Amino acid sequence: MSSCIPTYGEYKPSGIEWLGEIPKHWSTSQLKWITPVKRGASPRPIDDMKYFDVSGEYAWVRISDVSSSNVYLETTEERLSDLGSSLSVKIEPGELFLSIAGSVGKACISKIKACIHDGFVYFPLFIGNKKWLYYIFDAKLPFGGLGKLGTQLNLNTDTVGSIYLPLPPNDELDSISLFLDRETAKIDELIQKQERLIELIEENRSATIDHVVLNCNDGTQSKWGMKKIKYLLKRNGIVRGPFGGDLKKETFVNSGVKVYEQKNAIYQDCNLGDSFISEEKFQGMHRFEVIADDYLMSCSGTIGKIYRVPANAAKGIINQALMIIRFNETLSKSYLDWVLAANFFKSQILDNSQGGAMKNLVGIDIFKGISLPVPPLSEQRKIATLLEKKMGTFDRLASKAKQSVELLKERRASLISSAVTGKIDVRELA
């Protein structure tokens, strides 16, 4: 869209790398000369319940609350007591604050009375257009040269205060904000539609896997019957990760034998993680060793995520958050991959687990009692081939939708950066 928006008549060098040239009548200033940059604070120790009260006047802002917000902070998971809020930093509705830890560089405008901890900075004397300043931070350009965006970006009150800002006249600040409000809302709506489409594709994908695995060609369900997992395992076919003193903090070394973690199963990637034990320590832990074609299952917290270990996986053992599952030859690996991805299998895992939103697997014996459909091997091969073909269609649709989301996000970012740096003139369009 920015290609058909007019530019200003005259420009001048700003002397600031991320800004480049700016309209001739604009000026620049470091943020610290516009407003002090102050840091939040936390009551200590933060896990002391006397600092919290569900009916407290002030909400308690955590990094996760900001990460899940878009422009405005409208709710938080916790609230502070009068004592807790007196030991933190209070912000009122309409105040803008910036994350300098966790989701580093994420800005938010509060719509509620809230308290921020020292992972945030705020701008107590900024009297200009808050939405415009939000868009400056949202463009991410001011952070260039300060570090890599994410947890490696090093921000504090000094680095934030040293950021140079472009300063249009006040009426243009309002025009830029109004224009971006309208245009980003349009793009955000398109992004939401594509993300909903991705959700629908995934729902249909899962339903198709369930239908094909559980139904014969004639439509009758589980004609070949169900068998409990305990009858489908190799000898000693389930191994739960080591507990207690087997993997103490001092056990780990900088390099050596890999320790597979929960995220390997969750993200289905054996290359994740940087935990290692020595070869000497490994010698006494062979029963926890990971080998090719093992299934690693997350068995605490986010349970039921499962991943088949590839042939080129690094030598290693599992930690206490994982379980190794080794099936016998009754089931082919290509068929198993689909069965273990099916909703009916995941629902049995959850139904036999305990806890709240973060469940914990009850135990190996209960897991062995979960049932799987076991057709003849010839049928298994047909099912695997059919699902591979069907999933290819779903994967192509999802990939196209995800690509659309990325392109829309790039378009949104480009539009914001062009508007706040004066590369386009939106005065008439606002």
C-alpha positions as CSV (number, residue, x, y, z in Angstrom):
1,M,0.0,0.0,0.0
2,S,2.8,2.4,0.8
3,S,3.9,2.5,-2.9
4,C,0.8,4.5,-3.8
5,I,1.0,6.9,-0.8
6,P,2.7,10.3,-1.5
7,T,6.0,11.4,0.0
8,Y,7.0,14.8,1.5
9,G,8.3,17.5,-0.8
10,E,11.7,18.0,0.8
11,Y,13.9,15.8,3.0
12,K,17.1,16.3,5.0
13,P,19.6,13.9,6.6
14,S,18.7,13.0,10.2
15,G,22.2,11.9,11.1
16,I,20.6,8.8,12.7
17,E,21.2,5.5,11.1
18,W,17.7,3.9,11.6
19,L,15.9,7.1,10.6
20,G,17.8,8.0,7.4
21,E,16.4,11.1,5.7
22,I,13.4,12.8,7.4
23,P,11.0,15.5,6.2
24,K,12.7,18.9,6.2
25,H,10.4,20.4,8.8
26,W,10.8,17.5,11.3
27,S,13.4,17.5,14.1
28,T,14.9,14.8,16.3
29,S,15.6,14.3,19.9
30,Q,16.8,11.6,22.3
31,L,13.9,10.2,24.3
32,K,15.5,11.2,27.6
33,W,15.2,14.8,26.7
34,I,11.5,14.4,26.2
35,T,10.7,12.4,29.3
36,P,12.6,10.6,32.1
37,V,12.8,6.8,31.6
38,K,11.9,5.0,34.9
39,R,12.0,1.4,35.9
40,G,9.4,-0.7,37.6
41,A,9.8,-2.4,40.9
42,S,8.8,-5.6,42.7
43,P,7.8,-6.5,46.2
44,R,10.3,-9.1,47.6
45,P,10.1,-12.0,47.7
46,I,7.7,-12.0,44.9
47,D,6.2,-15.4,45.7
48,D,5.0,-14.2,49.2
49,M,1.2,-14.4,49.1
50,K,0.8,-11.4,51.4
51,Y,1.5,-9.2,48.3
52,F,-1.4,-10.5,46.3
53,D,-5.2,-10.0,46.6
54,V,-7.7,-11.1,43.9
55,S,-9.8,-8.0,44.8
56,G,-6.8,-5.6,44.9
57,E,-7.1,-2.2,43.3
58,Y,-4.0,-2.7,41.1
59,A,-3.3,-5.5,38.6
60,W,0.1,-7.1,38.6
61,V,1.7,-7.1,35.2
62,R,3.9,-10.0,34.2
63,I,5.8,-10.5,30.9
64,S,3.2,-13.1,29.8
65,D,0.4,-10.5,30.2
66,V,2.2,-8.1,27.9
67,S,3.2,-10.9,25.4
68,S,-0.5,-11.9,25.0
69,S,-1.7,-8.3,24.6
70,N,-1.8,-6.5,21.3
71,V,-1.7,-2.7,21.8
72,Y,-3.5,-2.4,25.0
73,L,-3.2,-4.1,28.4
74,E,-6.8,-4.9,29.4
75,T,-6.4,-7.6,31.9
76,T,-3.8,-9.6,33.9
77,E,-3.9,-13.0,35.7
78,E,-3.1,-11.6,39.2
79,R,-3.7,-8.5,41.3
80,L,-1.7,-7.0,44.1
81,S,-2.7,-6.3,47.7
82,D,-2.4,-2.8,49.1
83,L,1.0,-3.8,50.6
84,G,2.2,-5.3,47.3
85,S,1.2,-2.3,45.2
86,S,2.9,0.1,47.7
87,L,6.2,-1.7,47.0
88,S,5.9,-1.7,43.2
89,V,5.4,1.1,40.6
90,K,1.9,2.1,39.8
91,I,0.7,3.2,36.4
92,E,-2.7,4.6,35.5
93,P,-4.9,3.9,32.5
94,G,-3.4,5.5,29.4
95,E,0.2,5.1,30.4
96,L,2.7,3.4,28.0
97,F,5.4,1.0,29.2
98,L,8.0,-1.1,27.5
99,S,9.4,-4.6,28.3
100,I,13.1,-4.8,28.8
101,A,13.1,-8.5,29.9
102,G,11.5,-11.6,28.4
103,S,9.6,-10.1,25.4
104,V,12.2,-7.4,25.1
105,G,11.1,-4.3,23.2
106,K,7.4,-5.0,23.4
107,A,5.4,-1.9,24.2
108,C,1.9,-1.7,25.7
109,I,-0.6,1.0,26.7
110,S,-2.5,0.2,29.9
111,K,-6.2,0.4,30.0
112,I,-6.3,-0.5,33.7
113,K,-4.7,0.5,37.0
114,A,-1.6,-1.7,37.2
115,C,1.8,-2.2,38.8
116,I,4.9,-3.0,36.8
117,H,8.1,-4.8,38.0
118,D,11.7,-4.1,37.0
119,G,11.4,-5.9,33.8
120,F,9.6,-2.8,32.4
121,V,10.3,0.9,31.9
122,Y,7.8,3.7,31.7
123,F,7.8,7.3,30.7
124,P,6.2,9.5,33.4
125,L,6.5,12.9,31.8
126,F,5.6,12.0,28.2
127,I,2.7,14.2,27.3
128,G,2.6,13.6,23.6
129,N,0.6,11.2,21.5
130,K,1.1,7.8,23.3
131,K,-0.2,5.8,20.3
132,W,2.5,7.4,18.1
133,L,5.2,6.4,20.6
134,Y,3.8,2.9,20.7
135,Y,4.1,2.7,16.9
136,I,7.7,3.9,17.2
137,F,8.6,1.0,19.5
138,D,6.4,-1.4,17.5
139,A,8.4,-0.6,14.4
140,K,11.5,-2.1,16.2
141,L,13.8,0.2,14.3
142,P,15.0,2.2,17.3
143,F,16.5,-0.9,18.8
144,G,18.9,-1.4,15.8
145,G,22.5,-1.6,17.0
146,L,21.5,-2.3,20.6
147,G,21.5,-6.0,20.2
148,K,19.4,-8.9,18.8
149,L,15.7,-8.6,19.3
150,G,14.4,-11.1,21.9
151,T,16.1,-12.1,25.2
152,Q,19.6,-11.1,23.9
153,L,18.6,-7.5,23.4
154,N,20.1,-5.6,26.3
155,L,17.8,-2.7,27.3
156,N,17.8,-0.6,30.4
157,T,16.8,2.9,31.3
158,D,20.0,4.4,29.8
159,T,19.8,2.6,26.5
160,V,16.1,3.3,26.1
161,G,16.6,7.0,27.0
162,S,19.4,7.2,24.4
163,I,17.1,6.2,21.6
164,Y,16.6,9.0,19.0
165,L,13.1,9.8,17.9
166,P,11.8,11.7,14.9
167,L,9.7,14.7,16.0
168,P,7.0,15.8,13.5
169,P,4.7,18.7,14.5
170,N,1.9,17.7,16.9
171,D,-0.8,17.7,14.3
172,E,1.2,15.3,12.1
173,L,1.7,13.0,15.1
174,D,-2.0,12.7,15.4
175,S,-2.4,12.2,11.6
176,I,0.2,9.4,11.6
177,S,-1.5,7.7,14.6
178,L,-5.0,7.9,13.0
179,F,-3.7,6.6,9.7
180,L,-1.9,3.7,11.3
181,D,-4.8,2.8,13.6
182,R,-7.1,2.5,10.5
183,E,-4.7,0.7,8.2
184,T,-3.2,-1.7,10.7
185,A,-6.7,-2.7,11.8
186,K,-7.4,-3.7,8.3
187,I,-4.3,-5.8,8.1
188,D,-4.8,-7.3,11.5
189,E,-8.3,-8.4,10.4
190,L,-6.8,-10.2,7.4
191,I,-4.2,-11.8,9.6
192,Q,-6.9,-13.1,12.0
193,K,-8.8,-14.6,9.1
194,Q,-5.8,-16.4,7.9
195,E,-4.9,-17.6,11.4
196,R,-8.4,-18.9,11.8
197,L,-8.1,-20.7,8.4
198,I,-4.9,-22.4,9.7
199,E,-6.9,-23.5,12.8
200,L,-9.7,-24.9,10.7
201,I,-7.1,-26.7,8.4
202,E,-5.5,-28.3,11.5
203,E,-8.9,-29.3,12.9
204,N,-9.8,-31.0,9.6
205,R,-6.4,-32.6,9.5
206,S,-6.8,-34.1,12.9
207,A,-10.3,-35.3,12.2
208,T,-9.2,-36.9,9.0
209,I,-6.4,-38.8,10.8
210,D,-8.9,-40.1,13.4
211,H,-11.4,-41.1,10.7
212,V,-8.9,-43.0,8.5
213,V,-7.2,-44.8,11.5
214,L,-10.3,-45.8,13.3
215,N,-12.5,-46.7,10.3
216,C,-12.2,-49.5,7.6
217,N,-12.9,-48.8,4.0
218,D,-16.5,-50.0,4.5
219,G,-17.0,-47.4,7.2
220,T,-17.3,-49.8,10.1
221,Q,-15.3,-48.6,13.1
222,S,-12.3,-50.5,14.3
223,K,-13.2,-53.7,12.5
224,W,-9.7,-55.0,13.3
225,G,-10.1,-54.3,17.0
226,M,-8.2,-52.4,19.7
227,K,-5.3,-53.6,21.8
228,K,-3.8,-52.2,24.9
229,I,-0.3,-50.7,24.6
230,K,1.1,-53.2,27.0
231,Y,0.6,-55.9,24.4
232,L,2.3,-53.8,21.7
233,L,5.6,-53.1,23.4
234,K,9.0,-54.7,23.2
235,R,10.4,-56.2,26.4
236,N,11.1,-53.3,28.8
237,G,9.5,-51.1,26.2
238,I,8.8,-48.1,28.4
239,V,11.5,-46.2,30.2
240,R,10.7,-43.1,32.4
241,G,13.5,-40.6,32.7
242,P,15.8,-40.6,35.8
243,F,14.7,-38.9,39.0
244,G,16.3,-37.6,42.1
245,G,20.1,-37.5,42.3
246,D,20.8,-39.1,38.9
247,L,20.8,-35.7,37.1
248,K,21.8,-33.1,39.6
249,K,22.8,-29.6,38.4
250,E,26.5,-30.3,39.0
251,T,26.1,-33.4,36.8
252,F,26.0,-31.3,33.6
253,V,29.0,-30.4,31.5
254,N,29.6,-28.1,28.6
255,S,29.8,-30.8,26.0
256,G,29.5,-34.6,25.8
257,V,26.5,-36.9,25.8
258,K,23.3,-35.1,25.1
259,V,20.4,-34.9,27.6
260,Y,17.1,-34.9,25.7
261,E,14.5,-32.6,27.2
262,Q,10.8,-32.0,27.0
263,K,11.1,-29.4,24.3
264,N,12.5,-32.1,22.0
265,A,9.2,-33.9,22.1
266,I,7.0,-30.7,22.1
267,Y,8.7,-29.2,19.1
268,Q,9.5,-32.5,17.4
269,D,13.2,-31.6,17.0
270,C,16.1,-33.6,18.4
271,N,18.5,-30.7,17.8
272,L,17.1,-28.5,20.5
273,G,18.7,-28.1,23.9
274,D,22.3,-27.7,25.2
275,S,22.4,-30.0,28.2
276,F,25.1,-32.6,28.4
277,I,26.6,-35.2,30.7
278,S,30.1,-36.7,30.6
279,E,30.8,-40.1,29.0
280,E,31.8,-41.4,32.4
281,K,28.3,-40.5,33.8
282,F,26.6,-42.0,30.8
283,Q,28.2,-45.4,31.4
284,G,25.9,-45.8,34.4
285,M,22.8,-44.6,32.7
286,H,22.5,-46.9,29.6
287,R,18.9,-47.8,30.3
288,F,17.9,-44.2,29.6
289,E,19.8,-44.1,26.3
290,V,17.9,-42.8,23.3
291,I,18.2,-44.8,20.1
292,A,16.8,-44.4,16.5
293,D,13.1,-45.1,16.1
294,D,12.4,-44.6,19.9
295,Y,9.3,-42.5,20.6
296,L,10.0,-39.8,23.1
297,M,6.9,-38.6,24.9
298,S,6.5,-35.6,27.2
299,C,5.1,-37.0,30.4
300,S,4.8,-34.0,32.7
301,G,3.6,-30.4,32.3
302,T,2.6,-30.3,28.6
303,I,2.0,-34.1,28.4
304,G,1.4,-36.3,25.4
305,K,3.6,-34.6,22.9
306,I,5.4,-37.4,21.1
307,Y,8.3,-37.6,18.6
308,R,10.0,-40.4,16.7
309,V,13.8,-40.2,17.0
310,P,15.6,-40.0,13.6
311,A,18.5,-42.2,12.6
312,N,20.9,-39.3,12.8
313,A,20.0,-38.2,16.3
314,A,22.9,-37.4,18.7
315,K,23.9,-40.0,21.3
316,G,22.1,-39.2,24.5
317,I,19.7,-40.0,27.4
318,I,16.3,-38.6,28.5
319,N,15.6,-36.4,31.5
320,Q,12.8,-36.9,34.0
321,A,10.2,-35.0,31.8
322,L,10.4,-37.7,29.1
323,M,9.4,-41.3,28.5
324,I,10.9,-43.6,25.9
325,I,8.4,-45.9,24.2
326,R,9.5,-48.9,22.1
327,F,6.8,-50.7,20.2
328,N,7.2,-54.3,18.8
329,E,6.8,-55.4,15.2
330,T,3.0,-55.7,15.5
331,L,2.8,-52.0,14.3
332,S,4.8,-50.4,11.5
333,K,6.6,-47.2,12.3
334,S,4.9,-45.3,9.4
335,Y,1.4,-46.4,10.7
336,L,2.4,-45.6,14.3
337,D,3.4,-42.1,13.4
338,W,-0.2,-41.3,12.4
339,V,-1.8,-43.2,15.2
340,L,0.2,-41.3,17.8
341,A,-0.7,-38.0,16.2
342,A,-4.4,-38.8,16.3
343,N,-6.8,-37.0,18.6
344,F,-8.3,-40.2,20.0
345,F,-4.8,-41.2,21.3
346,K,-4.2,-37.7,22.8
347,S,-7.6,-37.7,24.5
348,Q,-6.8,-41.0,26.2
349,I,-3.6,-39.6,27.5
350,L,-5.4,-36.5,28.9
351,D,-8.3,-38.5,30.3
352,N,-5.9,-40.7,32.3
353,S,-3.8,-37.8,33.6
354,Q,-4.1,-35.7,36.8
355,G,-3.7,-32.0,37.6
356,G,-5.0,-28.8,36.2
357,A,-4.0,-27.1,32.9
358,M,-0.5,-28.5,33.3
359,K,-1.2,-32.2,33.8
360,N,1.1,-35.0,35.0
361,L,0.9,-38.5,33.6
362,V,-0.4,-40.8,36.3
363,G,2.1,-43.6,35.6
364,I,3.5,-46.2,33.3
365,D,0.8,-48.8,34.2
366,I,-2.0,-46.5,33.2
367,F,-0.3,-45.6,30.0
368,K,0.1,-49.3,29.1
369,G,-3.7,-49.5,29.5
370,I,-4.4,-47.1,26.6
371,S,-5.7,-48.8,23.5
372,L,-4.7,-48.5,19.9
373,P,-6.3,-49.9,16.7
374,V,-4.2,-52.8,15.3
375,P,-5.1,-53.7,11.7
376,P,-3.0,-56.3,9.8
377,L,0.4,-54.9,8.5
378,S,-0.9,-54.8,5.0
379,E,-3.8,-52.5,6.1
380,Q,-1.3,-50.4,8.1
381,R,0.7,-49.7,5.0
382,K,-2.4,-48.7,3.1
383,I,-3.5,-46.4,5.9
384,A,-0.1,-44.8,6.1
385,T,0.1,-44.2,2.3
386,L,-3.5,-42.8,2.2
387,L,-2.8,-40.4,5.1
388,E,0.5,-39.3,3.6
389,K,-1.4,-38.3,0.5
390,K,-4.3,-36.6,2.3
391,M,-2.0,-34.8,4.7
392,G,0.0,-33.4,1.8
393,T,-3.1,-31.5,0.7
394,F,-3.6,-30.1,4.2
395,D,0.0,-29.2,4.6
396,R,0.0,-27.3,1.3
397,L,-3.1,-25.3,2.3
398,A,-1.6,-24.6,5.8
399,S,1.7,-23.5,4.3
400,K,0.0,-21.1,1.9
401,A,-2.0,-19.6,4.7
402,K,1.1,-19.2,6.9
403,Q,2.9,-17.6,4.1
404,S,0.0,-15.1,3.7
405,V,0.3,-14.3,7.4
406,E,4.0,-13.6,7.1
407,L,3.5,-11.4,4.1
408,L,0.8,-9.5,5.9
409,K,3.0,-9.0,9.0
410,E,5.8,-7.8,6.7
411,R,3.4,-5.4,5.0
412,R,2.2,-4.1,8.4
413,A,5.7,-3.5,9.7
414,S,6.8,-1.8,6.5
415,L,3.7,0.5,6.7
416,I,4.4,1.5,10.3
417,S,8.1,2.2,9.7
418,S,7.4,4.2,6.6
419,A,4.8,6.4,8.4
420,V,6.8,7.0,11.6
421,T,10.0,7.9,9.8
422,G,8.3,10.2,7.3
423,K,9.0,8.1,4.2
424,I,5.3,8.6,3.3
425,D,3.1,11.6,3.8
426,V,-0.2,10.5,5.4
427,R,-1.6,13.9,6.4
428,E,-4.3,13.9,3.8
429,L,-5.1,10.2,4.1
430,A,-5.6,10.4,7.9
